[in-house]
Structure formats: structure tokens, C-alpha cells
Amino acid sequence: MLHLLKIDLKKMTSYRTFWVICGIYFFTLIVGAASGMEFLKALSRLIEGFGQEINITRIPLYHFPDVWQNLAWSGGLLKMGLAIMVVVSITNEYSYRTIRQNIIDGMSREEFLLSKVYMNLMLSIISMASMFLIASVTGLIYSPELDFPYGFTGISFYPAYFLEVFAFLSFALMLGIFVNRSGLTIILLLFSYLIELIIKENIDNYLPGIIPFFPLESIMSLVPMPFARYVFMEIQDSVNWGTVAIASVWTFLFNYFGYLKLKKSDI
């Protein structure tokens, strides 16, 4: 495993695009996740300008246990950045013929795919660890008190966040293997949610029960949007293990379909 990961990591780190996208992604992740309180302060000043008052301390955006789900959902919005990097990585293999050279040098197609899967795993773990660290620090800063164990009841969203990122990166990898062209693959990736939404809207009145089984729907539902709780609406504040099972199956299928395509392709 480590040998294959080192091979792919060596190739990835030789691309300037890798460092640019990584830098932008993690900078946006940190700044975006940690700037919510500043946004609330600005909103408070704006509302006060209209003669109203709002007590931002009563919105527990960064309080334990709300902070776990809030930041896990927010971080999930940025996974497209990592997915684009995965697309660039796999399509460059075809553009520069490095995949052919790897096979000639003795790497099997299964090992080549595994090197990409391991890279996706590493990126997903790093992303999860970063979000966990940000949530922990901001929670400690802004929470009025640390209530153990209640303050950690939402921590299960972080394995779900890991699966969300890894599943989407697996989807991006599969698209890259099938299409082989970075520009077209990125366009398909960007419009994938819209394409699935159109399909769901057209069958929702006829087969609503199958909507949760759609691939991107199941991935997005791993960490439900939490902010409705602040307007006194009921939300799902725990991980749905049925959704985890569906997303896990799709993750396996994405990688398996990529393997089948790679196995039959003339490289």
C-alpha cells in the first residue's frame, strides 16, 4: 500500500497544479470554516443599522455540540476542489502516457488503480483531520462551557464527512478514467449535481422512494444541512446509517467501474 501511495504521491507532487489546488482548498477550508462568527458580527452590525438588535452569542454556530455538524456540512461544500485535482491527476496519466509507462515497467492495472484509490483515501483523511481540528479549536474558543460527554455527541459526523469526500473523489476518479480529458471531465463533474437533480425532479412524482438511492443524493445526505435548527425547524442531527450503507456501496461501485474500464482499455 505505502509503495503504491509513494509512487502516485511522487507523480502528484511534480505537478504545479497539485500544489495550487491543495493550497487554495485548504486555505479556503480553514478561512471559510472559521469565519462564520465574523459573518454573524457583520450581520449584527447591518441589522443594528436598521434600528434592530441581534444577540449573536445566542446563535451557537461554533458551540459544542453544534459545531461538529455545522463545520462538517460546510467543509463538504468544498470537496469539488479536491475532486478537480483528482481529475487532473488521472487525465494527466493519459495525456502524458505515464499510465502506459507504468504498465510497461511492471505495474499491473489493478495496482495502478489502487495507487489512485490510496491517494483518494489519504486526501480524504487529511481533509477530515483538518475539519476536525478546526471544529475542535473553534468549539473550545466560542463554547461558553465544555459539557462532556454531551458536547461531543455530533462527532460521528466526521467519519461520515470522510466517506462523503472519499465517495466524491471516487466518483471523480471514475469519470476521469472513462472520459480521459480533463476539461470535459471537469465540466461533467461540475454539472453532475444538476444532471442528477433534473432526473430526480422528473421521477419524483412517480418513484419518490428511489431518490435516496441516487449516488450524489446519498453522498450529500451523509451530513445533512444543520442551519435550519436556528430558525426552530427540526433537522436530522445524527448520522443515518442507511445513507452510509448506500453511499458506501456507490463508493465501491465507482472504483469497480473504474477498474473494469481500465482493465479493458487500450492504453
MOVENRA-V910038 format. One record per residue. N is the residue number from 1. RES is the residue in three letters. PHI is phi in whole degrees, -180 to 180 (NA if undefined). D_CENTER is the distance of its C-alpha to the mean C-alpha in Angstrom with 2 decimals. Layout:
BEGIN
{{N/RES/PHI/D_CENTER} {N/RES/PHI/D_CENTER}}
END
This chain:
BEGIN
{{1/MET/NA/22.75} {2/LEU/-63/23.17} {3/HIS/-63/25.44} {4/LEU/-66/23.03} {5/LEU/-64/20.21} {6/LYS/-63/22.79} {7/ILE/-62/23.80} {8/ASP/-71/20.43} {9/LEU/-65/19.74} {10/LYS/-64/23.18} {11/LYS/-69/22.52} {12/MET/-64/19.21} {13/THR/-72/20.85} {14/SER/-82/23.75} {15/TYR/-90/21.82} {16/ARG/-62/22.08} {17/THR/-59/19.04} {18/PHE/-58/16.94} {19/TRP/-70/18.29} {20/VAL/-65/18.06} {21/ILE/-66/14.40} {22/CYS/-60/13.61} {23/GLY/-62/16.05} {24/ILE/-64/14.82} {25/TYR/-63/11.15} {26/PHE/-72/12.33} {27/PHE/-65/15.24} {28/THR/-65/13.40} {29/LEU/-60/11.11} {30/ILE/-70/14.44} {31/VAL/-66/16.63} {32/GLY/-64/14.59} {33/ALA/-72/13.92} {34/ALA/-94/17.50} {35/SER/-100/19.32} {36/GLY/-61/19.30} {37/MET/-67/22.76} {38/GLU/-65/24.16} {39/PHE/-63/23.09} {40/LEU/-65/24.93} {41/LYS/-65/27.90} {42/ALA/-64/28.11} {43/LEU/-63/27.95} {44/SER/-62/30.67} {45/ARG/-65/32.87} {46/LEU/-65/32.49} {47/ILE/-67/33.52} {48/GLU/-63/36.37} {49/GLY/-66/37.56} {50/PHE/-99/38.25} {51/GLY/84/40.29} {52/GLN/-110/37.73} {53/GLU/-129/36.24} {54/ILE/-140/32.94} {55/ASN/-96/32.37} {56/ILE/-67/28.83} {57/THR/-67/29.38} {58/ARG/-90/29.42} {59/ILE/-104/25.79} {60/PRO/-80/24.01} {61/LEU/-58/20.67} {62/TYR/-112/20.50} {63/HIS/-89/22.85} {64/PHE/-69/22.31} {65/PRO/-94/21.09} {66/ASP/-59/19.44} {67/VAL/-60/17.46} {68/TRP/-63/15.22} {69/GLN/-71/13.87} {70/ASN/-59/14.19} {71/LEU/-79/12.05} {72/ALA/-64/9.33} {73/TRP/-68/9.21} {74/SER/-63/9.72} {75/GLY/-64/7.08} {76/GLY/-64/4.44} {77/LEU/-68/6.79} {78/LEU/-98/6.47} {79/LYS/-65/3.65} {80/MET/-60/6.89} {81/GLY/-61/8.77} {82/LEU/-65/7.73} {83/ALA/-64/8.13} {84/ILE/-63/11.44} {85/MET/-65/12.47} {86/VAL/-64/12.19} {87/VAL/-62/14.23} {88/VAL/-60/16.70} {89/SER/-62/17.11} {90/ILE/-74/18.06} {91/THR/-71/20.10} {92/ASN/-64/21.96} {93/GLU/-60/23.06} {94/TYR/-80/24.90} {95/SER/-65/26.12} {96/TYR/-98/27.63} {97/ARG/62/28.68} {98/THR/-69/27.22} {99/ILE/-64/26.16} {100/ARG/-66/29.85} {101/GLN/-65/31.01} {102/ASN/-61/28.85} {103/ILE/-67/30.38} {104/ILE/-62/33.82} {105/ASP/-77/33.45} {106/GLY/113/32.97} {107/MET/-79/29.26} {108/SER/-76/28.77} {109/ARG/-66/26.23} {110/GLU/-63/24.66} {111/GLU/-67/24.38} {112/PHE/-61/22.93} {113/LEU/-64/20.08} {114/LEU/-61/19.65} {115/SER/-62/19.43} {116/LYS/-72/16.38} {117/VAL/-64/14.80} {118/TYR/-63/15.74} {119/MET/-64/14.21} {120/ASN/-61/10.78} {121/LEU/-61/11.56} {122/MET/-64/12.72} {123/LEU/-63/9.86} {124/SER/-68/7.56} {125/ILE/-66/10.67} {126/ILE/-64/11.34} {127/SER/-63/8.19} {128/MET/-62/9.00} {129/ALA/-63/12.59} {130/SER/-64/12.34} {131/MET/-66/11.01} {132/PHE/-63/13.63} {133/LEU/-65/16.23} {134/ILE/-62/15.74} {135/ALA/-64/16.01} {136/SER/-65/18.98} {137/VAL/-66/20.78} {138/THR/-66/20.48} {139/GLY/-64/21.42} {140/LEU/-67/24.42} {141/ILE/-73/25.46} {142/TYR/-99/25.41} {143/SER/-68/26.14} {144/PRO/-66/29.91} {145/GLU/-156/30.22} {146/LEU/-103/28.42} {147/ASP/-102/29.02} {148/PHE/-98/28.43} {149/PRO/-95/27.18} {150/TYR/-58/26.28} {151/GLY/-64/24.13} {152/PHE/-111/21.71} {153/THR/-69/21.47} {154/GLY/-97/17.86} {155/ILE/-69/16.64} {156/SER/-67/15.66} {157/PHE/-70/12.46} {158/TYR/-79/11.12} {159/PRO/-61/11.56} {160/ALA/-66/9.90} {161/TYR/-64/6.80} {162/PHE/-57/7.24} {163/LEU/-65/7.85} {164/GLU/-59/5.03} {165/VAL/-67/2.99} {166/PHE/-64/6.69} {167/ALA/-63/7.71} {168/PHE/-70/6.12} {169/LEU/-66/7.46} {170/SER/-65/10.47} {171/PHE/-63/10.95} {172/ALA/-64/11.06} {173/LEU/-63/13.41} {174/MET/-61/15.53} {175/LEU/-60/16.01} {176/GLY/-62/17.04} {177/ILE/-68/19.49} {178/PHE/-76/20.98} {179/VAL/-93/21.40} {180/ASN/73/22.09} {181/ARG/-119/22.11} {182/SER/-63/19.42} {183/GLY/-61/20.47} {184/LEU/-66/20.67} {185/THR/-64/17.45} {186/ILE/-65/15.52} {187/ILE/-62/17.56} {188/LEU/-61/16.77} {189/LEU/-64/13.01} {190/LEU/-66/13.50} {191/PHE/-96/15.89} {192/SER/-63/14.28} {193/TYR/-65/13.42} {194/LEU/-66/16.98} {195/ILE/-61/18.55} {196/GLU/-66/17.26} {197/LEU/-61/18.31} {198/ILE/-62/21.73} {199/ILE/-63/22.17} {200/LYS/-63/21.35} {201/GLU/-64/23.75} {202/ASN/-81/26.44} {203/ILE/-113/26.42} {204/ASP/-61/25.62} {205/ASN/-79/29.36} {206/TYR/-108/30.26} {207/LEU/-134/27.68} {208/PRO/-64/25.47} {209/GLY/-69/25.03} {210/ILE/-94/22.85} {211/ILE/-56/20.19} {212/PRO/-63/18.04} {213/PHE/-92/18.21} {214/PHE/-67/16.59} {215/PRO/-61/13.54} {216/LEU/-72/11.13} {217/GLU/-62/12.99} {218/SER/-67/12.46} {219/ILE/-67/8.67} {220/MET/-66/8.84} {221/SER/-83/11.66} {222/LEU/-62/10.29} {223/VAL/-122/10.24} {224/PRO/-67/12.98} {225/MET/-64/13.89} {226/PRO/-98/16.36} {227/PHE/-75/18.54} {228/ALA/-63/21.11} {229/ARG/-62/22.63} {230/TYR/-84/24.17} {231/VAL/-116/26.22} {232/PHE/63/27.39} {233/MET/-106/25.47} {234/GLU/-74/24.47} {235/ILE/-130/20.80} {236/GLN/-87/19.03} {237/ASP/-110/18.71} {238/SER/-147/18.01} {239/VAL/-74/15.76} {240/ASN/-90/17.11} {241/TRP/-73/17.78} {242/GLY/-66/18.74} {243/THR/-65/15.30} {244/VAL/-60/14.02} {245/ALA/-64/16.79} {246/ILE/-64/16.05} {247/ALA/-64/12.38} {248/SER/-66/13.81} {249/VAL/-63/16.53} {250/TRP/-64/14.47} {251/THR/-61/12.52} {252/PHE/-61/16.08} {253/LEU/-66/17.42} {254/PHE/-57/15.07} {255/ASN/-70/16.19} {256/TYR/-70/19.69} {257/PHE/-63/20.17} {258/GLY/-62/19.15} {259/TYR/-64/21.74} {260/LEU/-62/24.36} {261/LYS/-65/24.05} {262/LEU/-64/24.27} {263/LYS/-66/27.19} {264/LYS/-97/29.15} {265/SER/-76/28.48} {266/ASP/-91/31.26} {267/ILE/-97/29.75}}
END
